[in-house]
Amino acid sequence: MLDYKLYYWDLPFRGNFIQLFLEEVGARYERCEAGDLYPKQRLTIRNPGMAPPYLYECKSKTYYAQMPAILMHLAREYDYLPQKAETHTLALKSILDCNDVLMEITNFYGMTMWDRESWKQFRSSRLADWMQIFEKTGSKHGLKGDSGFLLGDTISVADIAVTALFGTLTHAFPTLGRDLRTHAPQVAGLCQRVESRKSIKAFLDKQRSKLGNTYCGGQIEASLRQMMD
């Protein structure tokens, strides 16, 4: 008996945010091809969404769209939200920040391809600032050197999201791992600890064995790889 069906391509990019969470909590799920719903069926489902991922919750027979909304729903279901009002809000803010980074690093989802000068400026300023935002958040609320979590002493959905963002990014593009260790060393350590959790590690080992260092695919990924050469 399945708990969920996740509709997304066989790529890490956005899908890993949800899959890492489902692996962490031991949910029973299957990944279904995004094309089963997108684009032809996206307007026919309850709670339609523009683009994948879509999560189907079997017990309620309900579809959810938009990665941040899906993560917040799952976090409430499995008690992966901080209890304090401030850090509860910061959990949502952290997920939304991750969503913004995905948009920016893909140059607004491929509206234009990267060129050397614009990538250099983005990497040295905007991306570095994003890394420091997560680092400073963690330093104020939970990270203590090589221990703790982003928003306290207990793992939350924010840690899953940050790991799905930077763990996936630095695996796909190892040169960016140096950037993360420079601008956000505690976040880099957090990603390693979360990726080492038993169920998450097993999932990532299997995925990376199959997909290698694939990130988001297509022309967008090709553009990013040109910038890394």
C-alpha positions as a Markdown table, in Angstrom:
| # | Residue | x | y | z |
|---|---|---|---|---|
| 1 | Met | 0.0 | 0.0 | 0.0 |
| 2 | Leu | 1.5 | 3.3 | -1.1 |
| 3 | Asp | 1.5 | 6.5 | 0.9 |
| 4 | Tyr | 2.4 | 8.8 | -2.0 |
| 5 | Lys | 3.0 | 9.0 | -5.7 |
| 6 | Leu | 5.6 | 11.6 | -6.8 |
| 7 | Tyr | 5.3 | 12.9 | -10.4 |
| 8 | Tyr | 8.7 | 14.2 | -11.5 |
| 9 | Trp | 11.4 | 13.4 | -14.1 |
| 10 | Asp | 14.2 | 11.0 | -13.3 |
| 11 | Leu | 16.4 | 14.0 | -12.3 |
| 12 | Pro | 17.6 | 15.2 | -8.9 |
| 13 | Phe | 16.8 | 19.0 | -9.3 |
| 14 | Arg | 13.5 | 19.6 | -7.6 |
| 15 | Gly | 12.5 | 16.0 | -7.1 |
| 16 | Asn | 15.2 | 15.4 | -4.5 |
| 17 | Phe | 13.6 | 17.9 | -2.1 |
| 18 | Ile | 10.6 | 15.7 | -1.8 |
| 19 | Gln | 12.3 | 12.4 | -2.2 |
| 20 | Leu | 14.9 | 13.1 | 0.5 |
| 21 | Phe | 12.1 | 13.9 | 2.9 |
| 22 | Leu | 10.1 | 10.8 | 2.0 |
| 23 | Glu | 13.2 | 8.7 | 2.5 |
| 24 | Glu | 13.9 | 10.3 | 5.9 |
| 25 | Val | 10.5 | 9.6 | 7.3 |
| 26 | Gly | 10.2 | 6.1 | 5.7 |
| 27 | Ala | 7.2 | 6.8 | 3.6 |
| 28 | Arg | 6.1 | 4.3 | 1.0 |
| 29 | Tyr | 6.1 | 6.0 | -2.4 |
| 30 | Glu | 6.8 | 5.6 | -6.0 |
| 31 | Arg | 8.2 | 8.1 | -8.5 |
| 32 | Cys | 6.0 | 8.4 | -11.6 |
| 33 | Glu | 6.9 | 10.0 | -14.8 |
| 34 | Ala | 6.1 | 13.7 | -14.9 |
| 35 | Gly | 4.6 | 13.2 | -18.4 |
| 36 | Asp | 1.8 | 11.2 | -16.9 |
| 37 | Leu | 0.3 | 14.5 | -15.7 |
| 38 | Tyr | 2.4 | 17.2 | -17.4 |
| 39 | Pro | 1.4 | 19.1 | -19.4 |
| 40 | Lys | -1.9 | 17.6 | -20.8 |
| 41 | Gln | -3.4 | 16.5 | -17.5 |
| 42 | Arg | -2.2 | 19.3 | -15.2 |
| 43 | Leu | -5.5 | 21.2 | -15.2 |
| 44 | Thr | -7.6 | 18.2 | -14.7 |
| 45 | Ile | -6.4 | 17.3 | -11.2 |
| 46 | Arg | -7.7 | 18.6 | -8.0 |
| 47 | Asn | -5.5 | 21.5 | -6.9 |
| 48 | Pro | -3.8 | 21.9 | -10.3 |
| 49 | Gly | -0.3 | 23.2 | -10.7 |
| 50 | Met | 1.7 | 24.7 | -13.5 |
| 51 | Ala | 4.6 | 22.3 | -13.5 |
| 52 | Pro | 6.1 | 19.2 | -11.7 |
| 53 | Pro | 6.6 | 18.1 | -9.0 |
| 54 | Tyr | 3.1 | 16.9 | -8.1 |
| 55 | Leu | 2.5 | 14.8 | -5.1 |
| 56 | Tyr | -0.4 | 12.5 | -4.9 |
| 57 | Glu | -1.4 | 11.6 | -1.3 |
| 58 | Cys | -3.1 | 8.2 | -1.5 |
| 59 | Lys | -5.0 | 8.3 | 1.8 |
| 60 | Ser | -6.7 | 11.6 | 1.0 |
| 61 | Lys | -6.8 | 11.1 | -2.7 |
| 62 | Thr | -5.4 | 14.6 | -3.0 |
| 63 | Tyr | -2.8 | 16.2 | -5.4 |
| 64 | Tyr | -0.4 | 18.8 | -4.2 |
| 65 | Ala | 1.8 | 21.0 | -6.4 |
| 66 | Gln | 4.7 | 23.5 | -5.9 |
| 67 | Met | 7.7 | 22.1 | -4.2 |
| 68 | Pro | 7.6 | 24.5 | -1.1 |
| 69 | Ala | 3.9 | 23.7 | -0.5 |
| 70 | Ile | 4.5 | 20.0 | -0.8 |
| 71 | Leu | 7.3 | 20.1 | 1.7 |
| 72 | Met | 5.3 | 22.2 | 4.2 |
| 73 | His | 2.4 | 19.7 | 3.9 |
| 74 | Leu | 4.7 | 16.8 | 4.5 |
| 75 | Ala | 6.5 | 18.6 | 7.4 |
| 76 | Arg | 3.2 | 19.1 | 9.2 |
| 77 | Glu | 2.1 | 15.5 | 8.5 |
| 78 | Tyr | 5.4 | 14.0 | 10.0 |
| 79 | Asp | 6.1 | 16.7 | 12.6 |
| 80 | Tyr | 9.2 | 18.0 | 10.9 |
| 81 | Leu | 8.5 | 21.7 | 11.7 |
| 82 | Pro | 10.2 | 23.6 | 14.6 |
| 83 | Gln | 7.9 | 24.4 | 17.5 |
| 84 | Lys | 8.8 | 28.1 | 18.1 |
| 85 | Ala | 6.9 | 30.6 | 16.1 |
| 86 | Glu | 10.1 | 32.3 | 14.8 |
| 87 | Thr | 11.8 | 29.1 | 13.7 |
| 88 | His | 8.5 | 27.7 | 12.3 |
| 89 | Thr | 8.4 | 30.7 | 10.0 |
| 90 | Leu | 12.1 | 30.4 | 9.2 |
| 91 | Ala | 11.5 | 26.9 | 8.0 |
| 92 | Leu | 9.1 | 28.1 | 5.4 |
| 93 | Lys | 11.4 | 31.0 | 4.6 |
| 94 | Ser | 14.4 | 28.6 | 4.1 |
| 95 | Ile | 12.4 | 26.5 | 1.7 |
| 96 | Leu | 11.4 | 29.5 | -0.3 |
| 97 | Asp | 15.0 | 30.7 | -0.3 |
| 98 | Cys | 16.0 | 27.3 | -1.8 |
| 99 | Asn | 13.3 | 27.8 | -4.4 |
| 100 | Asp | 14.8 | 31.2 | -5.3 |
| 101 | Val | 18.3 | 29.7 | -5.6 |
| 102 | Leu | 17.0 | 27.1 | -8.0 |
| 103 | Met | 15.4 | 29.8 | -10.1 |
| 104 | Glu | 18.5 | 32.0 | -10.1 |
| 105 | Ile | 21.1 | 29.3 | -10.8 |
| 106 | Thr | 19.2 | 28.1 | -13.8 |
| 107 | Asn | 19.0 | 31.7 | -15.0 |
| 108 | Phe | 15.3 | 31.9 | -14.5 |
| 109 | Tyr | 14.7 | 28.4 | -15.7 |
| 110 | Gly | 16.6 | 28.9 | -19.0 |
| 111 | Met | 15.1 | 32.2 | -20.1 |
| 112 | Thr | 18.6 | 32.8 | -21.3 |
| 113 | Met | 21.7 | 30.7 | -21.2 |
| 114 | Trp | 24.7 | 31.6 | -19.1 |
| 115 | Asp | 27.6 | 33.5 | -20.6 |
| 116 | Arg | 31.0 | 33.7 | -18.9 |
| 117 | Glu | 30.7 | 37.3 | -17.6 |
| 118 | Ser | 27.2 | 37.0 | -16.2 |
| 119 | Trp | 28.0 | 33.6 | -14.6 |
| 120 | Lys | 31.2 | 35.0 | -13.0 |
| 121 | Gln | 29.3 | 37.9 | -11.5 |
| 122 | Phe | 26.5 | 35.6 | -10.3 |
| 123 | Arg | 28.8 | 33.1 | -8.7 |
| 124 | Ser | 31.0 | 35.6 | -6.9 |
| 125 | Ser | 28.2 | 37.8 | -5.6 |
| 126 | Arg | 24.7 | 36.5 | -5.7 |
| 127 | Leu | 25.4 | 32.8 | -5.1 |
| 128 | Ala | 28.0 | 33.6 | -2.5 |
| 129 | Asp | 25.4 | 35.8 | -0.7 |
| 130 | Trp | 22.8 | 33.0 | -0.8 |
| 131 | Met | 25.3 | 30.6 | 0.8 |
| 132 | Gln | 26.0 | 33.1 | 3.6 |
| 133 | Ile | 22.3 | 33.7 | 4.2 |
| 134 | Phe | 21.9 | 30.1 | 5.1 |
| 135 | Glu | 25.1 | 30.1 | 7.1 |
| 136 | Lys | 24.1 | 33.1 | 9.2 |
| 137 | Thr | 20.6 | 31.7 | 9.7 |
| 138 | Gly | 22.1 | 28.4 | 11.0 |
| 139 | Ser | 24.6 | 30.2 | 13.2 |
| 140 | Lys | 21.9 | 32.1 | 15.0 |
| 141 | His | 19.5 | 29.2 | 15.5 |
| 142 | Gly | 21.1 | 25.8 | 15.6 |
| 143 | Leu | 24.4 | 25.1 | 13.9 |
| 144 | Lys | 27.4 | 24.8 | 16.2 |
| 145 | Gly | 30.5 | 23.9 | 14.3 |
| 146 | Asp | 30.1 | 20.3 | 13.2 |
| 147 | Ser | 26.9 | 19.7 | 15.1 |
| 148 | Gly | 23.3 | 20.9 | 15.3 |
| 149 | Phe | 20.8 | 21.7 | 12.7 |
| 150 | Leu | 19.7 | 24.8 | 10.8 |
| 151 | Leu | 16.9 | 25.7 | 13.2 |
| 152 | Gly | 17.7 | 23.9 | 16.4 |
| 153 | Asp | 18.9 | 20.7 | 18.0 |
| 154 | Thr | 16.5 | 18.5 | 16.0 |
| 155 | Ile | 16.4 | 17.9 | 12.2 |
| 156 | Ser | 13.6 | 19.7 | 10.5 |
| 157 | Val | 12.2 | 20.1 | 7.0 |
| 158 | Ala | 14.6 | 23.1 | 6.6 |
| 159 | Asp | 17.6 | 20.8 | 6.9 |
| 160 | Ile | 16.2 | 18.4 | 4.2 |
| 161 | Ala | 15.6 | 21.4 | 1.9 |
| 162 | Val | 19.0 | 22.9 | 2.3 |
| 163 | Thr | 20.7 | 19.5 | 1.8 |
| 164 | Ala | 18.6 | 18.9 | -1.3 |
| 165 | Leu | 19.7 | 22.3 | -2.6 |
| 166 | Phe | 23.4 | 22.4 | -1.8 |
| 167 | Gly | 24.1 | 18.7 | -1.6 |
| 168 | Thr | 22.7 | 18.1 | -5.0 |
| 169 | Leu | 24.3 | 21.1 | -6.5 |
| 170 | Thr | 27.8 | 20.4 | -5.2 |
| 171 | His | 27.6 | 16.7 | -6.2 |
| 172 | Ala | 26.6 | 17.7 | -9.7 |
| 173 | Phe | 29.3 | 20.5 | -9.8 |
| 174 | Pro | 32.1 | 19.7 | -7.4 |
| 175 | Thr | 33.8 | 23.0 | -8.1 |
| 176 | Leu | 30.9 | 24.7 | -6.3 |
| 177 | Gly | 31.7 | 22.6 | -3.2 |
| 178 | Arg | 34.7 | 24.9 | -2.7 |
| 179 | Asp | 32.5 | 27.9 | -2.8 |
| 180 | Leu | 30.1 | 26.4 | -0.2 |
| 181 | Arg | 33.0 | 25.4 | 2.1 |
| 182 | Thr | 34.3 | 29.0 | 1.8 |
| 183 | His | 31.1 | 30.9 | 2.3 |
| 184 | Ala | 29.1 | 28.5 | 4.4 |
| 185 | Pro | 31.3 | 25.9 | 6.0 |
| 186 | Gln | 28.8 | 24.9 | 8.7 |
| 187 | Val | 26.1 | 24.4 | 6.0 |
| 188 | Ala | 28.5 | 22.3 | 4.0 |
| 189 | Gly | 29.0 | 20.1 | 7.1 |
| 190 | Leu | 25.2 | 20.0 | 7.7 |
| 191 | Cys | 24.7 | 18.7 | 4.1 |
| 192 | Gln | 27.2 | 15.9 | 4.7 |
| 193 | Arg | 25.6 | 14.9 | 8.0 |
| 194 | Val | 22.1 | 14.8 | 6.5 |
| 195 | Glu | 23.3 | 12.9 | 3.4 |
| 196 | Ser | 24.9 | 10.3 | 5.7 |
| 197 | Arg | 21.6 | 9.5 | 7.5 |
| 198 | Lys | 20.9 | 5.8 | 6.8 |
| 199 | Ser | 17.8 | 6.0 | 4.5 |
| 200 | Ile | 18.9 | 9.1 | 2.7 |
| 201 | Lys | 22.4 | 7.7 | 2.1 |
| 202 | Ala | 20.9 | 4.5 | 0.6 |
| 203 | Phe | 18.7 | 6.5 | -1.7 |
| 204 | Leu | 21.5 | 8.8 | -2.8 |
| 205 | Asp | 23.9 | 6.0 | -3.4 |
| 206 | Lys | 21.4 | 4.3 | -5.7 |
| 207 | Gln | 20.4 | 7.5 | -7.5 |
| 208 | Arg | 24.0 | 8.7 | -8.1 |
| 209 | Ser | 25.1 | 5.2 | -9.2 |
| 210 | Lys | 22.3 | 5.4 | -11.9 |
| 211 | Leu | 22.4 | 9.1 | -12.8 |
| 212 | Gly | 26.0 | 10.1 | -12.1 |
| 213 | Asn | 26.3 | 13.8 | -11.6 |
| 214 | Thr | 23.2 | 14.7 | -13.6 |
| 215 | Tyr | 21.5 | 17.9 | -12.3 |
| 216 | Cys | 18.5 | 19.4 | -14.1 |
| 217 | Gly | 19.1 | 18.1 | -17.7 |
| 218 | Gly | 18.7 | 19.7 | -21.1 |
| 219 | Gln | 20.1 | 22.9 | -22.4 |
| 220 | Ile | 20.1 | 24.5 | -18.9 |
| 221 | Glu | 22.5 | 21.9 | -17.5 |
| 222 | Ala | 24.6 | 22.1 | -20.6 |
| 223 | Ser | 24.9 | 25.8 | -20.1 |
| 224 | Leu | 25.9 | 25.4 | -16.5 |
| 225 | Arg | 28.5 | 22.8 | -17.4 |
| 226 | Gln | 30.1 | 25.1 | -19.9 |
| 227 | Met | 30.6 | 27.6 | -17.1 |
| 228 | Met | 32.3 | 25.0 | -15.0 |
| 229 | Asp | 34.9 | 24.1 | -17.7 |
